[in-house]
Amino acid sequence: MLLCQIVGVLLMAAAAPALAIEIPDSPDGTVRAVTAAVADRHPEVLWQALPPRYQKDITELTHAFAGRMDPAVWDAAFGLGRKATGILRDKKALFLESEMLQATGDDRRRIEAGWDSVVSVLDSFFSSDVTRLETLKTIDWERFLSTTGRQLMSQAAEVSKTRGDNAYEREFASKLQQTKVELVSRDGDQATVRMTAPGEEPEELPLTRVEGRWVPTEMAADWDVKIAAAREKLASITDEEAAQGSAQALALIGMANAMLTELEGVESVEQLDQKLQGMFGPLFGGFMQPGAGEPVVEESTSEGTDS
């Protein structure tokens, strides 16, 4: 629903300084400010709307995680993403003529139109601060959202525009801008607001005031427990467990890397189809078999029929 869409933007990571967005003290004013800023492609508002203690918790956990993470695994994992992105860019023509894409039917035109934009989004993400462990140890999430976050939101909008229906602007930004926010009730640090987006049933969202910021009550109720559990989990990982996990991760990444190396070497559509069939055929059954996207025509015979 709408709230889930807003939170989802936080995970998407126009270089520009963070915009200092005024967060009203009222619960309904807070929701209006957040939805308006996100619609205007300022995801940093999601950080600014958090209570200072929550910001501190997230920052400390991020830095602690980066300190415990094996640099070899981190670099290999994101290196794999960069390699895959490069293949999508360099082998675009072959992919678009492959049986896998042909089997998508009418969707093929939209996939082709949005191909370069998707690759651009991937390029931006895999070159961002989160892909470098040393940077993650000192990352400033507000700055990350105001730079990489804004850039990815803009690029995602371009991807949707290439689909021909302008889905991003019509179904996301415009909907946020037109969402009606009403205060249902307020009792001290507890409140409920009603959000009504165009074409959707109204949703009531309980909010709790924490350090001068209104956040979803469900988040406020679970925050301390979940943060404590995350800290305990990080602290409880032994060096032996970390080493074992790293070995397993590197083995899986190595297998995936070998598959990508095979794709890097293809020079024809036939070779690409053969590689894709070998890699993914068992997962998709007959979908990737030659002629999978074509209608089946049954031949009739006179044998065994009545005259």
C-alpha positions, 0 to 999 in steps of 0.5 A, spaced: 500 500 500 501 507 500 505 507 506 509 500 504 511 504 497 514 510 501 518 505 505 520 502 499 523 508 496 528 508 503 531 502 500 533 505 493 539 509 493 541 528 482 547 529 486 545 535 490 545 537 498 540 534 502 534 539 502 532 541 509 525 539 510 521 542 515 517 537 519 511 539 522 509 537 529 502 535 528 501 528 526 497 529 519 502 535 518 508 530 518 505 525 513 503 531 508 510 533 509 513 526 508 509 524 502 510 531 498 517 531 499 518 523 496 513 525 491 518 531 489 524 526 489 527 528 496 528 521 499 532 524 505 525 526 508 525 519 510 531 520 514 529 527 517 523 525 519 526 519 524 527 521 531 534 522 533 535 516 537 533 512 531 538 515 526 543 514 531 541 507 532 541 505 524 548 509 523 551 505 529 548 498 526 551 500 519 558 502 522 558 495 526 556 491 521 561 494 516 566 493 521 564 485 522 563 484 514 569 480 510 571 485 505 573 479 500 565 477 500 563 484 500 567 486 494 566 480 490 558 480 491 558 487 488 563 486 483 559 480 481 553 485 480 558 490 476 560 484 472 552 482 470 551 490 469 556 490 464 554 484 460 547 487 460 550 493 457 555 489 452 550 484 450 544 488 449 543 486 442 544 479 443 539 478 449 534 482 445 534 477 440 534 471 444 529 466 445 528 468 452 526 475 450 522 473 444 518 468 449 515 475 452 511 476 446 508 484 446 512 485 452 519 485 448 518 492 446 517 495 452 523 491 455 527 493 449 525 501 450 527 500 457 533 496 457 538 502 457 535 506 463 535 499 467 542 498 466 543 506 468 540 505 474 544 498 476 550 502 474 549 508 479 547 503 484 553 499 483 558 505 484 555 508 490 557 508 497 554 502 499 558 498 495 565 500 498 565 497 505 570 502 507 565 508 506 560 504 509 563 504 515 562 512 516 556 512 511 552 518 512 545 516 510 542 523 509 547 525 504 546 518 501 539 519 500 539 526 498 545 524 492 544 517 490 537 516 492 535 522 488 539 519 482 536 512 483 529 515 483 530 520 477 532 514 473 527 509 475 522 515 473 525 514 466 525 507 466 517 507 467 517 513 462 520 508 457 514 503 458 509 508 454 505 509 460 509 514 464 507 509 470 512 512 475 509 519 475 502 517 474 501 511 479 506 514 484 508 521 484 502 524 482 498 519 487 502 521 493 501 529 491 493 527 491 493 523 497 488 526 502 491 526 509 486 527 515 487 527 523 482 522 526 484 522 533 490 525 537 491 523 545 497 526 547 503 522 544 498 517 540 494 519 534 491 516 528 491 519 521 487 517 515 490 517 508 486 517 502 489 516 495 486 516 489 482 510 487 484 507 493 480 505 499 482 510 505 487 507 510 488 509 517 495 509 520 496 509 528 502 514 529 506 515 536 510 521 538 518 519 539 523 525 541 518 530 537 517 526 531 511 522 529 512 515 527 508 509 525 506 506 532 508 499 530 515 501 528 515 505 535 513 499 539 518 494 536 524 499 535 528 498 541 527 490 541 529 489 534 535 494 535 537 490 541 536 483 537 540 486 531 546 488 536 546 482 540 546 478 533 552 482 531 556 481 537 555 474 538 558 472 531 564 468 533 570 469 528 569 461 526 562 462 524 564 469 520 570 465 517 565 459 515 560 464 512 565 467 508 567 461 505 560 459 503 559 466 500 565 466 496 564 459 494 557 461 491 559 468 488 565 464 485 560 459 481 555 465 479 562 469 477 563 463 472 556 463 469 557 470 468 564 469 465 561 464 460 556 469 458 561 474 457 564 470 452 558 469 447 558 472 440 552 470 437 544 469 439 545 461 438 551 461 443 547 466 448 541 461 448 545 455 449 548 458 455 541 461 458 538 454 457 544 450 460 544 455 466 536 456 467 533 451 463 531 446 469 528 452 473 523 454 467 522 447 464 520 448 457 519 456 457 526 456 454 526 451 449 526 453 442 519 455 439 517 456 446 514 463 445 510 460 439 503 457 438 503 450 438 499 447 431 497 440 432 498 436 425 492 431 423 492 425 420 488 420 417 490 414 420 486 411 425 480 416 423 473 413 421 472 414 413 
